[in-house]
Amino acid sequence: MRNSRFLFLTGLLFAAMDVFAAQRSLLDLVDVQGVRDNQLVGYGLVVGLPGSGDKTQVKFAAQSLNNMLKQFGVQMDERDLPKSKNIAAVAVHASLPPMSSPGQTINVTVNSLGDAKSLHGGSLMLTPLRGVDGKVYALAQGNLVVGGINASGKNGSSVTVNVPTSGIIPNGAIVERAILDRQQASGEVVLNLKAPNYQTARNIVSAVNKVFGPDVAKAQNWGQLTLSAPRDPNDLNTFMSMLQDINVELGSSRPKVVFNSRTGTVVMNDAVRVKRAAVSHGNLTITITETEGASQPAPFSRGRTVPLQASDVTVEEQQANMMLWPEGTSLDVIVQAVNALGATPAELMSILVALDKAGALEADLVVI
């Protein structure tokens, strides 16, 4: 079953490599500096919970409720904080898309900070969302959509499905402040390659200069390029749309073998090659059996009963065949050879590590 899954993944990789070998759109290969999401975070209060909110030991939830009531003219002594299980202190976060304008709406995510059992049925009170500079960029409020469910009985038994202490509010925040567009004022566009590569950077410079003329694009290094761009916003938008229409051929890169040590998944592409090498795979099984007994003296011999302990050690070695891989062996041959050995993904990784140590593997090993 594992071998068939591995072969299936390998077939998908063969198909994917044909796609990646073709030309790609320029803006699919790079990130435009300054055009990115901005993280927002805030602290708020969820109300209207059916007794599933924070308990009395969560003091900051009661303090937040007291502070909110003070804004509406309700004064209470700090020693008499309200004790309500219908509220929950929450952390609210969202991503502000690039070029967002005031009045637009964005999605927000709400997570419980205290010991609330569920946020199902709750509503988030007005919460300011701040950026890393401390300024308020959006205001969030609305009813939560919670995918998890929690049910508990009087005897302490409970059932939880998914995560009931986390929810979302679609279009739950309104943008109040726009992010400054520094790209427009600079007169140049900086492109950062998602996968830095000397050949790819060279191909991008050649393709851009072929369309716009010489010296428009320059490579600062293997991962960053600068483009002379018009300052007028309308012309800049046309310039970026023309960049999106440019196709660039990817540069060659060293093949990789990725191994997930937690799940035992091994993934490699069809560019993986091995030098001439011989591989032997086998298992050595050692079984130790402990047997306890006693030496019983004869009747009326005035002897003592002596405890005895015996160990039975058995060594069994699985028969393994030596397999020879010729120079330049491809992925298909590697998979067939490993399947013939009956190796599991973990054993396959051990074989690949040994080949790498022997200098026979023409790929980089990546363990995640």
C-alpha positions in Angstrom: 0.0 0.0 0.0 2.8 2.4 0.9 4.7 1.6 -2.3 1.6 2.2 -4.4 1.1 5.5 -2.7 4.7 6.4 -3.4 4.4 5.5 -7.1 1.2 7.5 -7.3 2.9 10.6 -5.9 5.8 10.0 -8.3 3.5 10.0 -11.3 2.0 13.3 -10.2 5.5 14.8 -9.9 6.3 13.6 -13.5 3.2 15.5 -14.7 4.0 18.5 -12.7 7.6 18.8 -13.9 6.3 19.1 -17.5 4.3 22.1 -16.4 7.1 23.8 -14.5 9.5 23.2 -17.4 7.4 25.6 -19.6 7.6 29.3 -19.4 5.9 31.1 -16.5 4.3 34.5 -16.1 6.8 37.0 -14.7 4.6 38.1 -11.8 4.1 34.4 -10.8 7.9 34.2 -10.1 8.4 37.3 -8.1 6.9 39.4 -5.2 6.6 43.1 -5.9 8.3 44.9 -3.0 5.8 47.0 -1.1 2.8 45.1 -2.4 2.0 42.8 0.4 -0.6 42.0 3.1 -0.3 43.8 6.4 -1.1 42.0 9.7 -3.6 43.5 12.1 -4.4 42.5 15.6 -6.8 43.6 18.4 -8.3 42.6 21.7 -12.0 42.4 22.1 -15.0 41.0 23.9 -17.5 38.4 22.7 -20.9 38.6 24.3 -24.2 36.7 24.1 -22.7 33.2 24.9 -25.1 30.7 26.4 -23.1 30.1 29.6 -20.1 28.9 27.7 -17.9 32.0 28.3 -14.9 32.6 30.6 -15.2 31.6 34.2 -14.8 33.8 37.2 -11.0 33.2 37.5 -10.4 34.9 34.2 -10.2 38.4 35.7 -9.3 40.3 32.5 -12.7 39.4 30.9 -14.6 40.9 33.8 -12.3 44.0 33.7 -12.9 44.4 30.0 -16.7 44.2 30.5 -16.4 46.8 33.3 -14.4 49.2 31.1 -17.0 48.8 28.3 -19.8 49.6 30.7 -18.0 52.8 31.9 -18.1 54.1 28.3 -21.9 53.9 28.4 -22.1 55.7 31.8 -22.4 52.6 34.0 -20.1 53.0 37.0 -19.1 50.0 39.1 -16.6 49.4 41.9 -13.5 47.5 40.9 -14.2 45.2 43.8 -17.6 44.3 42.5 -16.6 43.2 39.0 -19.5 41.5 37.1 -19.4 37.7 37.1 -20.9 36.6 33.8 -20.4 33.4 31.9 -21.9 34.9 28.8 -18.8 36.8 27.8 -15.3 35.8 26.6 -12.1 37.8 26.1 -10.8 37.2 22.6 -7.9 38.0 20.3 -8.9 39.3 16.9 -6.6 39.3 13.9 -6.9 40.0 10.2 -4.8 40.6 7.1 -5.1 44.0 5.3 -4.7 43.3 1.6 -2.4 45.7 -0.4 -4.0 48.8 -1.9 -7.0 48.5 0.4 -9.0 51.7 0.7 -11.2 53.0 3.6 -14.7 51.6 3.5 -13.7 48.2 2.2 -14.4 45.1 4.3 -12.0 42.3 5.3 -12.4 38.9 7.0 -11.4 38.6 10.7 -10.5 35.6 12.9 -11.5 35.5 16.6 -9.8 33.2 19.1 -10.6 32.8 22.8 -7.9 34.0 25.3 -9.5 32.6 28.5 -11.1 29.3 29.5 -14.3 29.7 27.5 -15.7 26.4 26.3 -17.3 27.7 23.1 -17.8 30.9 21.2 -20.8 29.5 19.3 -23.7 32.0 19.3 -21.5 34.9 20.3 -21.1 38.4 18.9 -17.9 40.4 18.8 -18.2 43.9 20.2 -16.6 46.8 18.3 -12.8 46.1 18.3 -10.1 48.3 16.8 -7.5 46.4 14.8 -4.0 47.9 14.9 -0.9 47.5 12.8 2.7 47.1 13.9 3.0 50.9 14.1 0.2 51.0 16.7 -2.3 52.9 14.4 -5.9 51.7 14.0 -6.4 50.5 10.4 -9.8 48.7 10.8 -12.8 48.2 13.1 -14.2 44.7 13.6 -17.7 43.8 14.8 -20.3 41.2 14.1 -21.7 37.7 14.7 -19.2 34.8 14.8 -19.3 31.7 12.6 -18.0 28.8 14.6 -17.4 25.4 13.0 -16.8 23.5 16.3 -19.2 22.2 18.9 -18.8 21.4 22.6 -21.3 19.5 24.7 -20.8 18.5 28.3 -22.8 16.7 31.0 -23.2 17.2 34.7 -21.0 14.3 35.5 -18.0 15.9 33.7 -18.2 14.0 30.4 -17.9 16.1 27.3 -17.7 15.8 23.5 -15.8 18.3 21.4 -16.0 18.5 17.6 -13.3 20.6 15.8 -12.4 23.8 17.6 -15.3 25.6 19.2 -13.1 28.4 20.7 -12.2 29.8 17.4 -14.4 31.5 14.7 -14.5 33.9 11.8 -16.5 36.9 10.8 -16.8 37.2 7.0 -16.4 40.8 6.0 -16.4 41.6 9.7 -14.0 44.5 9.7 -14.2 47.9 7.9 -11.0 49.5 6.7 -10.5 52.9 8.2 -7.0 53.8 7.1 -5.2 53.2 3.8 -1.6 52.0 3.6 0.8 54.4 2.1 1.8 53.4 -1.5 5.5 54.0 -1.5 5.9 52.2 -4.9 4.2 55.1 -6.7 6.4 57.8 -5.2 9.7 56.0 -5.8 9.7 55.8 -9.6 11.0 52.2 -9.6 9.7 48.7 -9.0 11.6 46.2 -7.0 11.0 42.5 -7.7 12.1 39.8 -5.3 12.3 36.3 -6.7 10.3 33.7 -4.8 13.0 31.2 -5.6 16.3 33.0 -6.0 18.2 31.7 -9.1 20.9 33.3 -11.2 19.5 32.0 -14.5 16.0 33.0 -13.7 17.2 36.6 -12.7 19.1 36.8 -16.0 16.1 35.6 -18.0 13.8 38.2 -16.4 16.2 41.0 -17.1 16.5 39.9 -20.8 12.7 39.5 -21.2 11.9 42.9 -19.6 14.5 44.8 -21.6 13.4 43.2 -24.8 9.9 44.6 -24.3 10.7 48.1 -22.8 14.2 48.8 -24.0 17.7 48.4 -22.6 18.6 49.2 -19.0 15.0 49.2 -17.8 15.6 46.1 -15.7 18.8 45.5 -13.7 19.7 42.6 -11.4 21.0 43.6 -8.0 21.7 40.0 -7.1 20.3 36.5 -7.7 17.1 37.3 -5.8 16.3 41.0 -6.4 15.8 43.1 -9.5 15.0 46.8 -10.0 12.9 48.2 -12.8 12.6 51.8 -13.9 8.9 52.6 -13.8 6.7 55.6 -14.6 5.6 57.8 -11.8 2.1 58.5 -13.2 -0.3 56.1 -11.5 -2.2 55.3 -14.7 1.1 54.6 -16.6 2.3 52.6 -13.7 -0.8 50.4 -13.8 -0.2 49.8 -17.6 3.4 49.0 -16.9 2.6 46.4 -14.3 -0.1 44.8 -16.6 2.5 44.5 -19.4 4.9 42.8 -16.9 2.2 40.3 -16.2 2.0 39.4 -19.9 5.8 38.6 -20.1 6.7 34.9 -19.9 10.0 33.9 -18.5 11.8 30.5 -18.6 12.8 29.2 -15.2 16.5 28.6 -14.5 17.8 25.2 -13.6 18.1 24.3 -10.0 19.6 21.4 -8.0 17.1 18.7 -7.5 15.8 17.9 -4.0 14.6 14.9 -2.0 12.2 16.0 0.7 11.5 13.7 3.7 8.9 14.3 6.3 10.2 12.6 9.5 6.8 12.8 11.2 4.7 11.2 8.5 7.4 9.1 6.7 6.5 10.8 3.4 9.3 10.9 0.8 9.0 13.2 -2.3 11.5 13.6 -5.1 11.3 15.0 -8.7 12.4 13.3 -11.9 15.7 15.3 -12.0 17.1 13.1 -9.2 20.0 11.0 -10.4 22.4 8.6 -8.7 26.0 7.7 -9.6 27.0 4.1 -9.9 26.4 2.4 -6.6 25.6 -0.9 -5.0 22.8 -1.1 -2.3 22.1 -4.0 0.1 19.0 -3.8 2.3 18.3 -6.2 5.1 17.0 -6.4 8.7 18.7 -7.9 11.7 16.2 -9.0 14.4 17.4 -9.8 17.9 14.9 -11.5 20.2 15.6 -11.9 24.0 13.3 -14.1 26.1 13.6 -13.9 29.9 12.5 -17.0 31.8 12.2 -17.0 35.6 12.2 -20.2 37.8 13.4 -21.6 41.0 15.7 -24.4 42.2 13.7 -26.5 44.8 15.7 -28.6 47.3 14.8 -32.2 48.0 12.5 -32.9 51.0 14.2 -32.9 54.4 17.5 -31.8 52.8 17.6 -28.5 54.7 18.4 -26.8 51.4 17.2 -23.4 50.3 15.0 -22.5 47.4 17.1 -20.5 45.0 15.5 -18.2 42.3 16.8 -18.8 38.8 16.6 -16.5 35.7 17.5 -17.7 32.2 17.9 -15.7 29.0 17.3 -17.0 25.6 18.8 -14.9 22.8 17.9 -15.5 19.2 19.5 -13.6 16.3 17.7 -13.7 12.9 19.0 -11.9 9.8 16.7 -11.3 6.8 18.1 -12.4 3.5 19.0 -9.3 1.4 20.1 -9.0 -2.2 22.8 -6.6 -3.4 21.4 -4.3 -6.1 23.6 -2.4 -8.5 22.5 1.0 -9.8 24.4 2.2 -13.0 25.6 5.7 -13.5 22.9 8.3 -14.1 20.0 6.2 -12.8 16.7 8.1 -12.9 13.9 8.3 -10.5 11.8 5.6 -12.2 14.6 3.1 -11.8 15.2 4.1 -8.2 11.5 3.6 -7.3 11.4 0.2 -8.9 14.6 -0.9 -7.2 13.4 0.3 -3.8 10.0 -1.4 -4.3 11.8 -4.6 -5.2 13.7 -4.4 -1.9 10.4 -4.0 -0.1 11.6 -0.9 1.8 9.2 1.4 3.7 9.5 5.2 3.2 11.6 5.4 6.4 13.9 2.7 5.1 14.0 4.5 1.7 15.2 7.6 3.5 18.0 5.6 5.2 19.1 4.3 1.8 19.1 7.8 0.3 21.1 9.2 3.3 23.6 6.5 2.8 23.9 7.2 -0.9 24.3 10.9 -0.1 27.1 10.1 2.4 28.8 8.0 -0.2 28.6 10.8 -2.7 26.4 8.9 -5.1 23.2 11.0 -4.8 23.0 14.0 -7.1 20.4 15.9 -5.1 20.0 17.8 -1.8 18.3 16.1 1.1 15.7 18.2 2.9 14.2 16.9 6.2 11.1 18.7 7.5 
